[in-house]
Amino acid sequence: MEVKQYNGLFYNGKEFSDIRDFISIEVPLSIAVNHVPFTVTMQTPGNETELARGLLFTENIFRSQKIKPVIEIISRDKSGYIDSINVQLPEEFIEKDFAGTRNVISGSSCGVCGKTELDDTRTIKVSSKEKLNGELIPKMFDKISYEQINFKKSGGTHAAGAFTINGDLLVIMEDIGRHNAVDKVIGFLLLNGLSEKAKCLTVSGRISYEIVEKTKAAGIPFIASVSAPSSLAIDNAEESGLTLMSFCRNEKFTIYSNPQQIKLKNHRLITG
């Protein structure tokens, strides 16, 4: 169960009343590689295997899709939640020295917290040979909204989803951290051989630099969000060939980079 009930006092503008709310669970997860500590991240319990697989992939530590890592549970907390795992990898497939790259706890809301340096991925190009039908974007978010079981209970989780070029949902993951949700999606795609089918990533939070970096690392050419992008996210997406769409709400959205990859219907230029 990814939510827990807590007592509270609700004020309706006139008076207080007792309530009992569902709250999203947040727990620490320690991830080691070959028993060498890598990071401690705050996450929603569940899909720890996908989270570790996706995180190591997007951090450019383990990129091979031919070798399946052995992920073992090391320990659980007093509530039974997994709090420590080890990823066993052949040394020759580890892309870089990860020791010291994350030297503090990574918050659930921050994808680069704890990193001592940023990876330079400006040379990665992910532009699409296929155009995405813009009319599919609202339908994708309808599907994500329908599948957000945890959010419907607690209102406290983010969601990320992966879709085909035809708008078919491949996977949705929820987590208290938007970066974790993205890593869980990418990890699922890798573990199930679906990476090549994934063409659009949807996220429920804002699109920041690190979210674009993860999307690029996964080779996904389209990213869409219900919230705002940052300036660096747009610049990064434009340079890489990735199409970035934000404010995807109520059948509307705004394209901020590489609009030529979207099939546009009834497009007109408004000046002034």
GUDREN-415321 format. One record per residue: residue number from 1; residue in one letter; x, y, z of N, C-alpha, C, O in turn. Coordinates in pm, whole numbers. Example, Ala and Ser with C-alpha at 12.3 -4.5 7.8 and 13.67 -1.06 7.14 Angstrom:
<recs>
   i aa     nu     nv     nw    cau    cav    caw     cu     cv     cw     ou     ov     ow
   1  A   1319   -569    780   1230   -450    780   1320   -330    780   1424   -332    846
   2  S   1285   -225    708   1367   -106    714   1290      3    787   1341    114    804
</recs>
This chain:
<recs>
   i aa     nu     nv     nw    cau    cav    caw     cu     cv     cw     ou     ov     ow
   1  M     86   -120      0      0      0      0     89    124      0    179    134     83
   2  E     64    219    -92    151    334   -109     99    460    -40    157    568    -54
   3  V    -12    446     34    -66    558    110    -95    512    252   -111    393    279
   4  K   -102    609    342   -129    581    483   -224    687    536   -215    804    496
   5  Q   -315    649    624   -413    745    677   -358    818    799   -296    759    887
   6  Y   -384    950    802   -345   1034    913   -464   1118    958   -549   1155    877
   7  N   -469   1147   1088   -573   1235   1139   -534   1380   1116   -416   1414   1115
   8  G   -634   1465   1096   -610   1607   1076   -729   1690   1119   -837   1638   1146
   9  L   -708   1821   1126   -816   1915   1154   -837   2000   1030   -745   2069    986
  10  F   -957   1996    976   -989   2069    853  -1067   2196    887  -1166   2192    960
  11  Y  -1020   2309    832  -1089   2438    851  -1158   2477    722  -1092   2489    619
  12  N  -1287   2497    725  -1365   2527    604  -1396   2675    586  -1480   2713    504
  13  G  -1327   2759    663  -1351   2902    655  -1436   2954    769  -1442   3074    794
  14  K  -1502   2860    839  -1588   2899    951  -1558   2820   1077  -1560   2873   1188
  15  E  -1529   2690   1058  -1508   2605   1175  -1414   2490   1142  -1388   2460   1026
  16  F  -1363   2426   1248  -1277   2311   1233  -1356   2182   1248  -1456   2177   1319
  17  S  -1309   2078   1179  -1369   1945   1195  -1261   1839   1181  -1161   1859   1113
  18  D  -1281   1726   1247  -1187   1616   1240  -1198   1545   1105  -1308   1521   1055
  19  I  -1083   1513   1047  -1083   1437    923   -975   1328    932   -887   1332   1018
  20  R   -984   1233    842   -883   1129    831   -846   1118    684   -927   1072    603
  21  D   -724   1162    648   -681   1173    509   -581   1064    472   -505   1016    556
  22  F   -584   1026    344   -480    941    289   -360   1029    252   -377   1130    185
  23  I   -241    991    294   -118   1064    266    -21    969    196     -8    853    234
  24  S     48   1019     93    145    939     20    264    905    110    315    991    182
  25  I    307    781    104    420    736    185    552    775    119    569    759     -2
  26  E    643    825    199    779    858    152    879    786    242    877    802    364
  27  V    967    708    180   1067    634    256   1203    645    188   1209    667     67
  28  P   1313    632    264   1445    635    202   1480    499    142   1445    394    196
  29  L   1548    502     30   1597    380    -34   1746    397    -61   1788    487   -134
  30  S   1826    308     -2   1970    308    -24   2002    217   -142   1962    101   -144
  31  I   2075    271   -241   2111    194   -359   2263    179   -363   2337    277   -358
  32  A   2308     55   -373   2450     26   -386   2474    -45   -519   2385   -114   -570
  33  V   2593    -29   -573   2634   -100   -694   2753   -187   -659   2858   -137   -619
  34  N   2735   -318   -675   2840   -414   -635   2882   -389   -491   2999   -399   -456
  35  H   2781   -356   -409   2796   -333   -265   2877   -207   -232   2921   -189   -119
  36  V   2896   -121   -331   2955     11   -307   2842    113   -304   2769    123   -402
  37  P   2825    190   -196   2714    285   -187   2712    383   -303   2815    441   -339
  38  F   2595    402   -362   2578    497   -471   2498    618   -427   2545    731   -440
  39  T   2377    596   -375   2295    709   -332   2187    661   -237   2156    542   -230
  40  V   2129    754   -164   2007    731    -88   1904    827   -143   1923    949   -140
  41  T   1795    774   -193   1692    859   -252   1561    841   -177   1530    731   -131
  42  M   1485    947   -166   1354    940   -103   1253    903   -211   1251    963   -318
  43  Q   1168    803   -182   1079    753   -286    951    695   -228    940    672   -107
  44  T    854    672   -315    733    601   -280    761    451   -290    814    406   -392
  45  P    727    372   -190    756    228   -194    696    161   -318    585    194   -361
  46  G    771     67   -373    726     -7   -490    811     24   -612    860    135   -628
  47  N    829    -76   -697    906    -62   -822   1049    -16   -796   1105     63   -872
  48  E   1107    -66   -688   1246    -32   -657   1343    -81   -764   1442    -14   -793
  49  T   1314   -197   -823   1398   -251   -929   1399   -158  -1049   1505   -129  -1104
  50  E   1280   -111  -1089   1271    -19  -1203   1339    113  -1172   1405    171  -1258
  51  L   1324    161  -1049   1387    287  -1010   1539    277  -1020   1604    365  -1077
  52  A   1596    171   -965   1741    154   -969   1791    139  -1113   1892    198  -1151
  53  R   1720     59  -1192   1760     37  -1331   1756    167  -1410   1848    199  -1485
  54  G   1648    242  -1394   1635    368  -1467   1734    472  -1422   1790    544  -1504
  55  L   1757    481  -1292   1849    581  -1238   1992    556  -1285   2062    649  -1325
  56  L   2036    431  -1283   2172    400  -1328   2186    424  -1478   2295    459  -1526
  57  F   2077    406  -1552   2080    431  -1697   2089    580  -1725   2173    624  -1803
  58  T   2002    659  -1662   2000    803  -1689   2120    875  -1630   2154    985  -1672
  59  E   2187    812  -1531   2309    869  -1476   2432    826  -1556   2545    859  -1519
  60  N   2410    751  -1664   2519    705  -1752   2621    618  -1679   2741    622  -1709
  61  I   2573    540  -1585   2661    449  -1512   2652    308  -1571   2753    239  -1583
  62  F   2530    267  -1606   2511    136  -1668   2414    151  -1785   2294    166  -1764
  63  R   2466    148  -1907   2386    178  -2026   2350     55  -2110   2264     64  -2197
  64  S   2413    -57  -2084   2389   -176  -2167   2246   -224  -2152   2193   -234  -2042
  65  Q   2182   -254  -2268   2048   -308  -2265   2048   -459  -2292   1943   -521  -2296
  66  K   2167   -516  -2309   2179   -659  -2334   2200   -737  -2205   2165   -855  -2196
  67  I   2255   -671  -2106   2282   -735  -1979   2176   -693  -1878   2155   -574  -1856
  68  K   2110   -791  -1817   2012   -761  -1713   2081   -765  -1577   2135   -869  -1538
  69  P   2081   -655  -1504   2148   -654  -1374   2073   -741  -1273   1952   -759  -1281
  70  V   2148   -793  -1178   2087   -867  -1067   2065   -768   -954   2161   -713   -899
  71  I   1939   -746   -919   1905   -649   -814   1852   -726   -694   1749   -793   -702
  72  E   1921   -715   -582   1885   -792   -464   1844   -700   -350   1898   -591   -332
  73  I   1746   -748   -274   1700   -674   -157   1795   -701    -41   1820   -817     -6
  74  I   1848   -596     17   1941   -610    129   1868   -604    263   1896   -682    354
  75  S   1775   -509    274   1703   -495    402   1569   -425    383   1543   -362    280
  76  R   1485   -440    484   1356   -371    490   1344   -298    623   1408   -335    722
  77  D   1261   -193    625   1242   -120    750   1137   -191    837   1088   -297    800
  78  K   1104   -133    950   1013   -198   1044    870   -210    990    790   -289   1041
  79  S    839   -130    887    706   -141    825    703   -240    710    598   -265    650
  80  G    819   -297    680    826   -396    574    863   -338    439    869   -412    340
  81  Y    888   -207    432    926   -144    306   1075   -168    277   1158   -164    368
  82  I   1107   -192    152   1246   -209    112   1321    -79    135   1280     26     85
  83  D   1431    -85    209   1508     38    234   1653     28    188   1730    123    201
  84  S   1692    -89    135   1828   -104     87   1834   -213    -20   1785   -324      0
  85  I   1893   -180   -134   1910   -278   -241   2052   -269   -296   2120   -167   -282
  86  N   2094   -376   -359   2225   -379   -425   2207   -422   -569   2136   -519   -598
  87  V   2270   -349   -659   2267   -382   -801   2400   -447   -838   2505   -383   -831
  88  Q   2394   -572   -876   2516   -645   -910   2541   -634  -1060   2458   -678  -1140
  89  L   2655   -575  -1098   2688   -551  -1238   2826   -604  -1272   2917   -599  -1188
  90  P   2844   -656  -1393   2980   -688  -1438   3063   -561  -1445   3019   -462  -1504
  91  E   3179   -561  -1387   3261   -440  -1380   3287   -379  -1517   3295   -257  -1530
  92  E   3301   -463  -1620   3333   -411  -1753   3218   -334  -1817   3238   -266  -1917
  93  F   3097   -345  -1760   2983   -274  -1817   2951   -146  -1740   2858    -73  -1776
  94  I   3027   -117  -1636   3006      8  -1563   3077    120  -1639   3199    116  -1657
  95  E   3000    219  -1683   3050    321  -1774   3149    418  -1710   3240    466  -1776
  96  K   3130    446  -1580   3217    546  -1517   3225    520  -1368   3146    445  -1311
  97  D   3322    582  -1308   3339    571  -1163   3229    652  -1096   3225    774  -1109
  98  F   3140    584  -1024   3027    652   -962   3054    695   -819   2977    772   -762
  99  A   3163    648   -761   3194    682   -622   3216    833   -608   3300    891   -677
 100  G   3139    894   -520   3154   1037   -497   3069   1124   -587   3069   1246   -573
 101  T   2994   1063   -682   2911   1144   -772   2782   1187   -703   2721   1287   -742
 102  R   2741   1112   -601   2626   1151   -519   2667   1131   -373   2667   1019   -322
 103  N   2700   1241   -307   2757   1227   -174   2664   1271    -62   2704   1276     54
 104  V   2538   1303    -96   2440   1332      7   2308   1267    -34   2295   1216   -145
 105  I   2212   1271     56   2081   1215     26   2016   1293    -86   2018   1416    -87
 106  S   1957   1221   -182   1887   1284   -293   1740   1300   -256   1674   1202   -221
 107  G   1690   1422   -261   1550   1445   -231   1460   1392   -340   1500   1381   -455
 108  S   1336   1359   -303   1243   1303   -399   1205   1403   -508   1161   1363   -615
 109  S   1221   1533   -480   1181   1633   -577   1296   1685   -662   1275   1768   -750
 110  C   1417   1637   -637   1532   1692   -706   1614   1584   -772   1659   1490   -706
 111  G   1634   1596   -904   1707   1496   -978   1857   1513   -974   1931   1418  -1002
 112  V   1905   1632   -940   2050   1654   -936   2102   1683   -796   2222   1704   -778
 113  C   2013   1683   -696   2058   1706   -559   2156   1597   -519   2132   1478   -541
 114  G   2267   1638   -460   2365   1541   -415   2472   1511   -517   2571   1445   -484
 115  K   2455   1557   -641   2557   1531   -741   2670   1634   -728   2647   1751   -699
 116  T   2790   1587   -750   2904   1677   -738   2937   1745   -870   3012   1843   -872
 117  E   2882   1695   -982   2901   1759  -1112   2788   1716  -1205   2723   1614  -1183
 118  L   2766   1796  -1310   2663   1764  -1408   2726   1697  -1528   2833   1737  -1574
 119  D   2658   1593  -1579   2706   1527  -1700   2680   1617  -1821   2577   1684  -1829
 120  D   2774   1618  -1914   2760   1697  -2035   2705   1607  -2145   2777   1525  -2201
 121  T   2576   1624  -2177   2512   1541  -2279   2464   1625  -2397   2371   1587  -2469
 122  R   2528   1740  -2416   2482   1830  -2522   2496   1770  -2660   2430   1815  -2754
 123  T   2581   1669  -2674   2601   1609  -2807   2494   1505  -2840   2487   1460  -2954
 124  I   2412   1465  -2742   2308   1366  -2768   2197   1427  -2852   2145   1534  -2818
 125  K   2162   1361  -2961   2052   1405  -3046   1941   1300  -3043   1967   1181  -3058
 126  V   1819   1345  -3023   1707   1250  -3009   1589   1286  -3100   1477   1241  -3076
 127  S   1613   1365  -3203   1504   1406  -3291   1436   1285  -3354   1499   1181  -3375
 128  S   1307   1300  -3384   1226   1189  -3434   1210   1193  -3585   1195   1299  -3644
 129  K   1214   1074  -3646   1186   1064  -3789   1037   1063  -3815    992   1092  -3926
 130  E    959   1028  -3711    814   1025  -3722    753   1146  -3653    799   1187  -3546
 131  K    651   1202  -3714    582   1314  -3652    475   1262  -3556    410   1161  -3582
 132  L    460   1334  -3446    358   1299  -3347    234   1383  -3372    242   1505  -3385
 133  N    120   1318  -3379     -7   1387  -3399    -40   1468  -3274    -60   1412  -3166
 134  G    -47   1599  -3288    -73   1686  -3175   -206   1659  -3105   -221   1688  -2987
 135  E   -302   1603  -3179   -432   1575  -3120   -427   1460  -3020   -521   1440  -2943
 136  L   -316   1385  -3019   -302   1274  -2926   -260   1319  -2786   -281   1247  -2688
 137  I   -200   1439  -2776   -146   1484  -2648   -252   1490  -2538   -231   1433  -2431
 138  P   -365   1557  -2559   -468   1558  -2453   -517   1418  -2417   -546   1391  -2301
 139  K   -525   1330  -2515   -571   1193  -2490   -471   1117  -2404   -510   1034  -2321
 140  M   -342   1145  -2423   -240   1082  -2339   -260   1121  -2193   -253   1036  -2104
 141  F   -284   1247  -2168   -300   1293  -2030   -431   1243  -1970   -439   1224  -1849
 142  D   -531   1222  -2052   -655   1160  -2003   -627   1018  -1953   -679    976  -1849
 143  K   -544    945  -2028   -509    808  -1989   -428    808  -1860   -451    725  -1772
 144  I   -333    902  -1849   -252    910  -1728   -338    944  -1607   -324    884  -1500
 145  S   -428   1040  -1624   -516   1081  -1514   -602    964  -1466   -623    947  -1346
 146  Y   -649    885  -1559   -733    770  -1524   -656    667  -1443   -712    600  -1356
 147  E   -526    653  -1472   -444    550  -1409   -377    596  -1279   -311    515  -1214
 148  Q   -391    722  -1240   -324    773  -1121   -399    735   -994   -465    819   -931
 149  I   -389    609   -956   -463    557   -841   -414    620   -711   -495    661   -627
 150  N   -283    628   -694   -227    685   -571   -265    832   -557   -302    877   -448
 151  F   -255    905   -668   -287   1048   -662   -434   1071   -628   -467   1165   -555
 152  K   -522    986   -680   -665   1002   -651   -694    984   -503   -787   1045   -449
 153  K   -613    899   -437   -633    877   -294   -572    988   -209   -633   1034   -112
 154  S   -451   1031   -246   -374   1119   -158   -351   1259   -212   -334   1353   -134
 155  G   -351   1275   -345   -317   1403   -404   -170   1438   -387   -131   1552   -408
 156  G    -87   1338   -349     51   1368   -313    158   1303   -399    274   1300   -359
 157  T    122   1251   -515    222   1186   -599    225   1245   -739    126   1299   -788
 158  H    342   1234   -801    359   1269   -941    342   1143  -1025    349   1031   -974
 159  A    321   1163  -1154    310   1050  -1245    393   1077  -1369    405   1192  -1414
 160  A    449    971  -1425    517    977  -1554    465    861  -1637    439    753  -1584
 161  G    452    883  -1766    403    778  -1854    481    776  -1984    536    878  -2027
 162  A    487    660  -2046    553    645  -2175    451    597  -2277    372    507  -2250
 163  F    456    659  -2396    360    629  -2502    432    599  -2633    544    643  -2655
 164  T    364    524  -2718    413    501  -2853    382    622  -2939    315    714  -2893
 165  I    431    623  -3063    405    734  -3154    257    744  -3189    210    849  -3235
 166  N    184    636  -3167     40    634  -3195    -44    664  -3071   -166    657  -3075
 167  G     22    697  -2961    -49    734  -2840    -92    618  -2753   -177    634  -2665
 168  D    -34    500  -2775    -65    385  -2691     19    390  -2564    140    412  -2569
 169  L    -46    370  -2450     23    375  -2322    105    249  -2299     52    138  -2306
 170  L    234    265  -2273    323    153  -2244    333    128  -2094    332     13  -2050
 171  V    344    235  -2017    357    221  -1873    332    355  -1806    360    461  -1862
 172  I    278    349  -1685    266    467  -1599    324    431  -1463    301    321  -1412
 173  M    397    523  -1405    453    505  -1271    420    628  -1188    424    741  -1237
 174  E    388    605  -1061    365    714   -968    473    713   -859    522    608   -819
 175  D    508    831   -814    604    842   -705    591    980   -644    547   1074   -711
 176  I    629    993   -519    625   1124   -454    723   1220   -519    707   1342   -508
 177  G    824   1167   -588    920   1250   -662    899   1236   -811    889   1125   -862
 178  R    893   1348   -883    871   1341  -1028    990   1278  -1099    973   1209  -1200
 179  H   1112   1300  -1046   1230   1239  -1107   1229   1088  -1088   1267   1012  -1177
 180  N   1184   1044   -970   1173    901   -944   1071    837  -1037   1094    727  -1088
 181  A    960    906  -1059    857    852  -1149    913    832  -1289    884    732  -1355
 182  V    992    929  -1334   1055    919  -1467   1154    803  -1470   1154    725  -1565
 183  D   1238    791  -1368   1335    682  -1364   1266    546  -1358   1314    450  -1419
 184  K   1155    537  -1286   1082    411  -1279   1025    373  -1416   1025    256  -1454
 185  V    976    472  -1489    925    447  -1624   1037    397  -1714   1021    297  -1785
 186  I   1150    467  -1712   1263    429  -1798   1315    291  -1759   1348    210  -1846
 187  G   1321    264  -1629   1365    133  -1583   1272     22  -1631   1318    -85  -1672
 188  F   1142     47  -1626   1045    -51  -1674   1063    -78  -1823   1060   -193  -1867
 189  L   1082     27  -1900   1102     12  -2044   1225    -72  -2074   1223   -159  -2161
 190  L   1334    -47  -2001   1458   -121  -2021   1442   -268  -1984   1486   -356  -2058
 191  L   1380   -293  -1870   1368   -430  -1821   1272   -513  -1905   1277   -636  -1903
 192  N   1183   -446  -1979   1084   -519  -2058   1104   -506  -2209   1017   -543  -2287
 193  G   1221   -452  -2250   1252   -444  -2392   1161   -353  -2471   1132   -380  -2588
 194  L   1114   -245  -2408   1018   -156  -2474   1075    -18  -2507   1001     71  -2549
 195  S   1205      0  -2487   1265    132  -2504   1244    189  -2644   1215    308  -2659
 196  E   1258    107  -2746   1246    156  -2884   1103    197  -2919   1083    278  -3009
 197  K   1005    143  -2848    866    178  -2876    825    309  -2809    728    372  -2851
 198  A    899    350  -2706    864    471  -2631    905    595  -2709   1023    615  -2736
 199  K    809    678  -2745    836    799  -2824    797    928  -2752    848   1035  -2785
 200  C    708    918  -2654    667   1039  -2581    661   1010  -2432    602    910  -2389
 201  L    723   1097  -2354    720   1088  -2209    631   1200  -2155    649   1316  -2190
 202  T    536   1164  -2071    451   1265  -2008    485   1272  -1860    510   1170  -1797
 203  V    486   1393  -1806    514   1412  -1664    411   1507  -1604    358   1595  -1672
 204  S    384   1487  -1475    279   1566  -1410    333   1695  -1349    256   1785  -1318
 205  G    465   1704  -1332    522   1824  -1273    586   1913  -1378    566   1894  -1498
 206  R    664   2009  -1332    731   2099  -1426    843   2025  -1499    895   1924  -1450
 207  I    880   2076  -1615    991   2018  -1691   1115   2102  -1663   1124   2218  -1701
 208  S   1211   2040  -1596   1336   2107  -1561   1449   2050  -1644   1431   1956  -1722
 209  Y   1566   2106  -1626   1685   2060  -1698   1707   1910  -1681   1731   1839  -1779
 210  E   1698   1862  -1556   1729   1722  -1531   1625   1627  -1588   1658   1514  -1623
 211  I   1499   1670  -1599   1397   1587  -1662   1426   1572  -1811   1409   1464  -1867
 212  V   1469   1680  -1875   1507   1673  -2016   1628   1582  -2033   1635   1504  -2128
 213  E   1724   1591  -1941   1842   1505  -1948   1805   1357  -1941   1861   1276  -2015
 214  K   1712   1322  -1854   1669   1183  -1843   1596   1138  -1969   1613   1025  -2015
 215  T   1517   1226  -2025   1444   1194  -2148   1541   1171  -2263   1525   1077  -2341
 216  K   1641   1257  -2273   1745   1241  -2375   1822   1111  -2357   1846   1038  -2453
 217  A   1858   1082  -2233   1933    960  -2205   1857    836  -2249   1917    738  -2293
 218  A   1724    840  -2237   1640    727  -2276   1611    726  -2426   1551    630  -2477
 219  G   1652    831  -2497   1630    837  -2641   1486    863  -2680   1443    826  -2789
 220  I   1410    929  -2592   1268    959  -2618   1260   1100  -2678   1305   1195  -2615
 221  P   1203   1115  -2799   1209   1243  -2870   1102   1347  -2834   1113   1463  -2874
 222  F    999   1306  -2759    892   1400  -2723    870   1395  -2572    872   1288  -2511
 223  I    849   1513  -2513    818   1521  -2371    708   1623  -2350    710   1730  -2410
 224  A    612   1590  -2265    497   1678  -2242    464   1681  -2094    478   1581  -2024
 225  S    420   1799  -2048    392   1816  -1906    269   1903  -1885    235   1987  -1969
 226  V    203   1881  -1771     88   1966  -1737    133   2099  -1682     54   2193  -1671
 227  S    261   2110  -1646    312   2230  -1581    411   2303  -1672    420   2276  -1791
 228  A    484   2396  -1612    572   2485  -1688    710   2423  -1711    751   2334  -1636
 229  P    781   2471  -1813    921   2433  -1833   1013   2541  -1777    969   2653  -1753
 230  S   1137   2507  -1757   1236   2608  -1723   1305   2655  -1851   1295   2589  -1955
 231  S   1374   2767  -1844   1443   2820  -1962   1552   2723  -2009   1569   2701  -2129
 232  L   1626   2666  -1914   1733   2575  -1950   1678   2446  -2011   1741   2387  -2099
 233  A   1561   2403  -1964   1498   2284  -2021   1464   2306  -2168   1486   2219  -2251
 234  I   1410   2424  -2200   1375   2456  -2339   1500   2464  -2425   1504   2407  -2534
 235  D   1601   2534  -2377   1726   2546  -2453   1789   2410  -2478   1836   2381  -2588
 236  N   1790   2328  -2376   1846   2194  -2385   1770   2109  -2486   1830   2039  -2568
 237  A   1636   2114  -2480   1552   2037  -2571   1570   2084  -2715   1578   2003  -2807
 238  E   1574   2215  -2734   1589   2271  -2869   1720   2226  -2932   1724   2189  -3049
 239  E   1826   2230  -2855   1959   2195  -2906   1969   2047  -2940   2039   2009  -3033
 240  S   1899   1964  -2863   1910   1819  -2882   1816   1765  -2989   1833   1651  -3033
 241  G   1718   1844  -3030   1621   1797  -3128   1494   1743  -3064   1405   1694  -3133
 242  L   1486   1752  -2931   1370   1702  -2858   1257   1804  -2862   1280   1924  -2848
 243  T   1135   1756  -2882   1017   1843  -2882    958   1849  -2742    920   1746  -2685
 244  L    951   1970  -2687    904   1991  -2551    770   2064  -2553    756   2169  -2616
 245  M    672   2006  -2483    538   2065  -2475    498   2081  -2328    519   1990  -2248
 246  S    442   2196  -2295    403   2222  -2156    262   2280  -2149    200   2311  -2250
 247  F    213   2294  -2026     78   2344  -1998    -27   2262  -2074   -119   2315  -2135
 248  C     -9   2130  -2068   -101   2038  -2138   -225   2016  -2052   -234   1920  -1976
 249  R   -319   2107  -2066   -441   2102  -1984   -562   2145  -2068   -552   2231  -2155
 250  N   -674   2082  -2039   -801   2122  -2100   -794   2130  -2252   -837   2227  -2313
 251  E   -738   2025  -2312   -728   2014  -2458   -631   2115  -2520   -629   2132  -2642
 252  K   -550   2181  -2437   -458   2282  -2487   -315   2247  -2446   -294   2178  -2346
 253  F   -217   2295  -2522    -78   2282  -2484      6   2379  -2566    -40   2430  -2668
 254  T    128   2404  -2521    220   2495  -2589    347   2419  -2625    406   2353  -2540
 255  I    389   2430  -2751    513   2368  -2797    625   2471  -2787    612   2581  -2841
 256  Y    734   2437  -2719    843   2531  -2697    970   2499  -2775   1058   2584  -2786
 257  S    980   2379  -2830   1100   2345  -2906   1066   2246  -3016    982   2157  -2999
 258  N   1132   2262  -3129   1120   2172  -3243    975   2136  -3280    938   2019  -3283
 259  P    892   2238  -3308    751   2212  -3343    734   2140  -3475    627   2087  -3503
 260  Q    839   2138  -3559    829   2072  -3689    806   1922  -3676    772   1856  -3774
 261  Q    826   1866  -3556    806   1723  -3536    664   1689  -3493    632   1573  -3469
 262  I    579   1791  -3483    440   1771  -3445    350   1796  -3566    367   1893  -3639
 263  K    255   1707  -3587    155   1728  -3691     59   1836  -3643    -15   1816  -3547
 264  L     62   1950  -3711    -19   2064  -3669   -143   2075  -3756   -135   2072  -3879
 265  K   -257   2089  -3692   -384   2102  -3763   -437   2244  -3744   -439   2297  -3633
 266  N   -480   2304  -3855   -536   2441  -3852   -439   2540  -3787   -477   2620  -3702
 267  H   -312   2531  -3829   -210   2619  -3772   -218   2756  -3836   -219   2767  -3959
 268  R   -222   2861  -3755   -220   2997  -3807   -127   3082  -3721   -114   3058  -3601
 269  L    -64   3179  -3783     31   3263  -3713    -39   3389  -3662   -101   3462  -3739
 270  I    -28   3412  -3533    -86   3532  -3472     27   3627  -3438    118   3591  -3363
 271  T     23   3746  -3492    128   3845  -3468     71   3963  -3392    -51   3976  -3375
 272  G    162   4048  -3346    116   4168  -3279    160   4168  -3135    130   4263  -3062
</recs>
